[in-house]
Amino acid sequence: MDRLHASKSGTLSGLIAAPFTPMDPSGELNLEMIDRLVEALVADGVKGAFVCGTTGESLSLTVEERKAIAERWIEASGGRLKIIVHAGHPCLQDAKELVRHAASAGADAVSVMPPSFFRPATLADLVDWCAAVAAEAPKTPFYYYHIPEMTGVTFRMIDFLEQAEGSIPTLAGIKFTHWDLMDFAACASFNDGRYAMLIGKDEILLSALVAGARGAVGSTYNYAAPVYLQVIKALEEGDVRKAQEAQLKAVQMIRTISKYGGLPAQKAIMKMRGLDCGPARPPLRNLSPAEYQRLQEELAALGVVPRA
């Protein structure tokens, strides 16, 4: 069975990159780079882009910047990529505005992470908040963005689906960026697999596929999609050992990246690939020249990027 092309619940499947927001050296948007990012993702076999999420530094951007980014991705993709626009915002009215804009601009789907300063106290509060946002785009599929390590909102997603099913007509699935594969598997099988579960932890793609993932959203798909496509292909062919080997290569890559600060290190990798997305915005700290060189050497040893 083609594990990433059999969703019963909407249009999203396959590898979906969580792209970086390109910036110039001063930290202002570099929208022109988005055109090149689209071409690179298409060439690598990626099926979509989850725009202005965590990797895209969404909460470090203004509402107007996020609108401009969404518009450019939709235009540049020309239908070759599914574009999911993250519209989460601590302010409910801004989240609604971003959802309305994404729908009017032609996004294939919208998604929101929950407020993380004043957090919903109960699951019902979370469902009500999501329903209010999703209602602004009544014809656009809605994906809840579960990322408890960042938001502190820790409700089980199987409980969310059970409560949200009757309250959010456009609910299509969940971007599940968490380690709890028991909860993930329960969601994947809920209501005969009605909802598309998109795993957001690149490190456990293989495990998530076995647990029922129909799609995957991740930052490392921006530059290492071929590694994950090997995981998928090997599993589909029944070669578990080969799938494990490819997944281990991804784990080794991510462990290396984590030593250098995560997102800023990944923006550095994009520069190594010739797709300079500029610096990360403060308070994130960008790599020093020495760190950049060490990172490149370590990743080259893994076969992820070419040597300098």
MOHU-V488392 format. One record per helix or strand. SS is the DSSP state (2 for helix, 1 for strand). FROM is the first residue (numbers start at 1). TO is the last residue. If there is no record, write none. Layout:
BEGIN
SS_FROM_TO + SS_FROM_TO
END
This chain:
BEGIN
1_14_17 + 1_23_23 + 1_29_29 + 2_32_44 + 1_48_51 + 2_58_60 + 2_63_77 + 1_82_86 + 2_92_105 + 1_109_113 + 2_123_137 + 1_141_146 + 2_148_151 + 2_157_164 + 1_171_176 + 2_181_189 + 1_196_199 + 2_202_211 + 1_215_218 + 2_221_236 + 2_240_259 + 2_263_272 + 2_289_302
END
